Amino acid sequence: MAPDRPTRSPRLEPETEQSLRALLARALHDGNHVPELHDALCSTADEARSKGIQAEQLLILLKDIWFSLPELARARSSEMQNELLQQLISRCIQQYYAE
């Protein structure tokens, strides 16, 4: 019997990741989330639900995007970074369970 292969976690579409990456980079630059983030998180949550991505998995994907941003190293303060990340997480959870 062949060994079980680990299953790949579903991923967001590359376009979704690119859009989120751009919006989050702007947030780091500006020091606050842009209004377009709401719509992006709505469509991201819809996509995640349709692909069977659980809320916890979606949060991990968003945090991976967040921590991969080169702008994070250039951000003004770690306090601002933490606040933006907490807001992102809260908004993501709200949108995921909104439907």
Summary of the structure (lengths in Angstrom):
residues: 99
radius of gyration: 14.7
end to end distance: 42.0
largest distance: 55.3
contacts: 254
relative contact order: 0.18
helix: 70%
strand: 0%
